[in-house]
Amino acid sequence: MSKQNLTITVVLIVSLVLGGLFGFYFYLNKKTGGELNNDVSRSFFGFGSTRSVIPTPSEPSEVSTTTPVVTVTVPKPIPVLRHLTEAPVAGAAFVMKDIVSTSTTIVGSGTKTIAKIVGSAEMFRWVDRATGNIFETSSTTLETLRISNTTIPKIYEAYFVGGKNSNVIFRDLLYDTDVIRTRHGTLQMASATSSEQMLKLTDLPTNITQLAVSPSQDQIFSISTGNSRGVISKTDGSSQSNVFNSPFHEWLVSWPTAQTVVLNTKPSGLTEGYSYTFDTKTRSFVKLIGNRKGLTTLMSPDGSSVLVGESPLGTIQMNVFNRKTGMVRDLFVRTFPEKCVWSRKEVQIVFCAIPENIRYDTYPDAWYMGRISFSDSIWRIDTSTGENRRLVQPVALVGQIIDVINPSLSRNEDFLMFQNKTDLSLWSYQLNSLASTTKTQ
């Protein structure tokens, strides 16, 4: 072999060895994802490594790149000022409802379900004006339940009466005539498997123009057209007793205390009005207050005080009349007693809806006829000290103008329920909230 050929052969062998080494290097680099272990690198290139064994690269574990979807249902909060119904309501009340717990036991070869009353809860309950169906909900849920399936169309007024307000008095017009029909409805189970109930209806006398329910919810005082004969009866119309006669007509009646019925002449800002008390036990008829234009009243549950509304000079004012002292005190608020409800816990406290603005007109005529509507705020008024505090302004809180009528308090007085006169929808307000905005002395 010539010297030239030997040189070529050596060069080829060295090239093959170096090519193999570099190929093995790039093979390892690919297997380790492009990052050589430092120990391997030093072993190959003599950077002082003492390791002589090339480690075997481990297989990478699988990592999911898909984020699991977790659905969390967050319950909607209960509004402080809550719109209970969109539809018009004929009447509403706070009703105590039993909480029933059921358990199943083995009896012989079968089972038996045992129901046990474990408590009670206060519910918002109302009558739908269009259908006469009864609905309810509570302060802890947004769910509304229909509890009666008897359709009674075009109900104008409804009163919850009887034990735990389980019965209802319905008032409508008989077959679209001008005859006023009043009926007593008793809730009964429709079937063993149905959660809804049906109504057993009993007719009361026709053409009852005015009706008031006793504080104990077991009696009514009524006045019929054609005369001013006052009748006390049970809520179903039985056990009637004629207790009052008067040559005057056009009364408004209320039954604020156990034995006191209040009769007001129907108010107008054009005539002077009068208010009287009728004692259901002694049958005495006594003047309460009078000689006031547009007179309306609201007696406290203990009978000690009376809110007196009047309409002098085209505006509104409201005073409180102390029956013991005979003193009348200006409350410096402009509203109607019909927009108020007395506290049963604190006899001097009254909760009232007070219009934000009142323009000059004849009151309460303009308001009764719907010629004028108000945007009200809810206030707490101490009739003994004159301290007034605004609790909520609906138009600012929910952007809704509310003209309050028919206010009522829950048993614990933590909720106020009322209707909006403009559409007869039903609302509630949580009184123990932190929505107070204004305090005046």
Number of C-alpha atoms within 10 A of each C-alpha: 5 6 8 8 10 11 10 10 12 11 12 12 11 11 12 12 12 12 12 11 13 12 12 12 15 12 12 18 15 12 13 15 8 11 11 16 14 10 17 18 16 16 16 13 9 10 11 9 14 10 11 11 9 12 10 8 10 8 8 7 6 6 6 7 6 6 6 7 6 6 6 6 6 6 8 8 9 12 13 19 21 16 14 21 16 11 13 19 25 25 26 25 23 22 23 18 14 14 11 12 11 10 9 10 10 9 9 7 5 7 10 11 11 11 11 12 10 10 10 12 11 17 18 22 24 27 27 25 23 16 16 24 21 26 19 20 17 16 17 9 11 15 10 14 14 16 18 21 17 18 14 15 14 17 21 19 17 24 23 25 26 18 12 14 17 15 22 24 23 25 23 22 17 13 9 9 9 10 13 19 20 26 21 22 21 18 18 14 14 15 10 7 7 9 13 18 19 19 21 13 18 13 14 18 12 16 18 17 19 16 19 20 23 21 17 12 18 15 22 22 25 23 24 18 14 10 13 18 17 17 19 23 16 17 26 24 19 11 11 15 12 12 17 19 12 9 7 10 15 16 16 19 23 23 24 19 17 15 16 23 21 24 23 22 20 18 25 21 23 16 12 17 20 20 23 17 21 20 17 17 10 9 13 12 16 13 13 18 19 16 12 21 22 26 29 28 26 23 24 20 20 12 17 14 23 22 25 26 25 28 27 16 12 14 17 22 17 22 21 21 22 17 15 9 9 11 10 15 16 13 20 12 17 20 24 27 26 17 21 24 22 25 20 16 11 9 17 16 21 20 24 26 30 23 20 12 9 16 10 9 17 19 25 25 17 14 14 13 10 10 9 15 18 20 19 23 21 23 23 21 22 17 21 13 11 16 15 21 18 20 24 25 25 18 13 10 11 13 9 11 17 24 22 28 21 18 22 22 21 17 14 10 14 12 20 19 23 25 26 21 19 16 13 21 20 26 20 21 21 20 20 12 13 10 15 16 11 12 12 9 7
